Amino acid sequence: MKRCLRCDCRFDGLGWRCPNCAFAPVIVDGLPCFAPELAPEHIGFDASRYEVLAKVEAHHFWFRSRVELVVWALRRHFSQAKSLLEIGCGTGEVLAAIARTDSLRRLVGSEAHLAGLALAARRAPTAELLQSDARCIPFRDEFDVIGAFDVIEHVDEDEQILREMFAACRPGGGIVVTVPQHEWLWSYRDEFAGHQRRYRREDLLGKIAAAGFERPWSTSFVTLLLPVMALSRAGQKAPEGFAASGELQVGRVMNRILGAVMNAERRLIATGVSLPVGGSLLAIAHKPELHGTGAAALP
């Protein structure tokens, strides 16, 4: 169901005008904006990076590997899902990849910054898009799966986002989340990226459980490349002339080599192995089904 962010009324229908208080989001560039105050300035993220990301995501080994891992996780853990909301969808790279699987009838992407949504509209034209604050999602019990891929680490109120994801998820559905891992990897690169934290596995799973989710499963990734990552982050100060976009530039040969390493790692994860350490963490959890209502849990 849709949720009015002014009076909390729950309603269905094609439009967004609340039948109780008549509130409706403003429309900007054809998109409903639920948090227009955030549209020019995305919390914890430099909007100019969207254009940079859009140019490198399709071929960069890390982005490609993460997308393929997310698609695998959806197939493995939510094979019967028909609807998905991605919060913080950025340029739409993950949405576009999921759309290519033809496994979901409905894809929705939300993003705080309109610059990201403009790119997402071109990359994932079949997805519904809206501008909103992940801390206040305008849906309740609506989606089979909700994804947040390297999003919640940018916001102080990550626990609030997880509670909102729980409320917007249908009973029997669940979430797929990726975050940067290991506090000891914190460096100036995280500061440039706008991160508020890197996670310990037990902290993330504890926050997911506190939000109401159950049956968690998690694995690290960027495991085989962790020594290289640790070395690249040694030192506390950014080198002179450092630019956040610079670390996205990888030579073609090296990109292929690193991609092959990540592919081998993903095949290992696909066998059911939960890797104990890695630069990033993938977590999956489920919302309890409503017993006695006939609602069926997704496998």
PyMOL commands that set and color helices and strands:
alter all, ss='L'
color gray80, all
select helices_A, chain A and resi 49-56+61-77+93-100+114-123+152-154+158-168+183-185+188-193+201-210+226-232+244-248+252-270
alter helices_A, ss='H'
color red, helices_A
select strands_A, chain A and resi 2-3+10-11+26-28+31-33+83-87+106-111+128-131+143-149+169-180+214-221+280-286
alter strands_A, ss='S'
color yellow, strands_A
deselect
rebuild
show_as cartoon
